[in-house]
Amino acid sequence: MPYVNKPRPYKKEYEQYDGTEKVKKKRAERNRARRIMEEAGKVRKGDGKDVHHNKALSKGGTHKDGLSVMDASENRSFKRNSKRQLVNETSTQEKKKSANSR
């Protein structure tokens, strides 16, 4: 815990990471995908669903690669133990894909 005896510098953190153009573009792409699915009537605000890119944006995917709707719990991160360490570095989605391709 680096900020035990001093306040956390939120403004500095924002300027160094969240305020960068690269992060803003990523967020805009995710928001655009959500808006596309809302207009199609597949999701709505507060429904606990995530819009899933079939090919992740971080791996060069676009909206043209396909969008689908998933539960938020399925679409996020990897399984972790009680100490918050990764249990497995293969996500649930990747396991399903490899099982289906066999």
C-alpha positions as CSV (number, residue, x, y, z in Angstrom):
1,M,0.0,0.0,0.0
2,P,2.0,3.0,-1.2
3,Y,-0.2,5.8,0.1
4,V,-0.5,4.8,3.8
5,N,0.4,8.1,5.4
6,K,-0.3,10.5,2.5
7,P,-3.3,11.2,0.2
8,R,-3.4,9.4,-3.1
9,P,-2.5,11.8,-6.0
10,Y,-5.6,11.2,-8.2
11,K,-4.9,14.1,-10.5
12,K,-1.4,12.9,-11.2
13,E,-2.6,9.4,-11.9
14,Y,-5.3,10.7,-14.3
15,E,-2.7,12.8,-16.2
16,Q,-0.3,10.0,-16.5
17,Y,-2.7,7.3,-17.6
18,D,-6.5,8.0,-17.8
19,G,-6.1,11.3,-19.5
20,T,-3.9,10.0,-22.4
21,E,-5.3,9.9,-25.9
22,K,-4.7,6.2,-26.2
23,V,-6.9,5.4,-23.3
24,K,-9.6,7.8,-24.4
25,K,-9.8,6.2,-27.8
26,K,-10.1,2.7,-26.3
27,R,-13.0,3.9,-24.1
28,A,-14.7,5.6,-27.0
29,E,-14.5,2.3,-29.0
30,R,-16.1,0.4,-26.1
31,N,-18.8,3.0,-25.7
32,R,-19.5,2.9,-29.4
33,A,-19.9,-0.9,-29.3
34,R,-22.4,-0.6,-26.4
35,R,-24.4,2.0,-28.3
36,I,-24.6,-0.2,-31.4
37,M,-26.0,-3.0,-29.3
38,E,-28.4,-0.7,-27.4
39,E,-29.8,0.5,-30.7
40,A,-30.3,-3.1,-31.8
41,G,-32.3,-3.7,-28.6
42,K,-29.9,-6.4,-27.3
43,V,-28.7,-4.6,-24.1
44,R,-29.9,-1.8,-22.0
45,K,-28.5,0.3,-19.2
46,G,-28.1,-1.5,-15.9
47,D,-28.8,-5.0,-17.2
48,G,-25.5,-6.5,-16.0
49,K,-24.4,-7.4,-19.5
50,D,-21.2,-6.6,-21.3
51,V,-20.8,-6.1,-25.0
52,H,-18.1,-8.6,-26.1
53,H,-15.9,-8.1,-29.1
54,N,-15.3,-11.5,-30.8
55,K,-11.7,-10.4,-31.5
56,A,-10.5,-8.2,-28.6
57,L,-9.8,-4.6,-29.3
58,S,-6.5,-5.0,-27.5
59,K,-5.6,-7.7,-30.1
60,G,-6.5,-5.5,-33.1
61,G,-10.2,-6.3,-33.3
62,T,-12.9,-4.0,-34.6
63,H,-16.7,-3.9,-34.5
64,K,-16.6,-5.5,-37.9
65,D,-15.1,-8.7,-36.3
66,G,-18.4,-9.1,-34.5
67,L,-20.1,-8.2,-31.3
68,S,-22.1,-10.3,-28.9
69,V,-23.7,-9.9,-25.5
70,M,-22.4,-11.7,-22.4
71,D,-22.8,-11.6,-18.6
72,A,-20.3,-9.2,-17.1
73,S,-18.9,-12.0,-14.9
74,E,-18.1,-14.1,-18.0
75,N,-16.4,-11.3,-19.9
76,R,-14.0,-10.0,-17.3
77,S,-10.5,-11.1,-16.3
78,F,-9.5,-14.5,-15.1
79,K,-10.4,-16.7,-12.2
80,R,-8.5,-15.7,-9.0
81,N,-8.1,-17.3,-5.6
82,S,-8.8,-15.8,-2.2
83,K,-5.4,-14.0,-2.3
84,R,-6.4,-12.5,-5.6
85,Q,-3.7,-14.3,-7.5
86,L,-4.4,-15.8,-10.9
87,V,-5.7,-19.4,-10.7
88,N,-5.4,-20.0,-14.5
89,E,-4.1,-17.7,-17.2
90,T,-6.7,-19.1,-19.7
91,S,-10.0,-17.2,-19.6
92,T,-13.3,-19.0,-19.6
93,Q,-13.9,-17.8,-23.1
94,E,-10.6,-19.2,-24.4
95,K,-11.3,-22.6,-22.7
96,K,-14.7,-22.7,-24.4
97,K,-13.2,-21.9,-27.8
98,S,-10.5,-24.6,-27.5
99,A,-13.1,-27.2,-26.3
100,N,-15.3,-26.4,-29.3
101,S,-12.5,-26.5,-31.8
102,R,-11.6,-30.1,-30.8
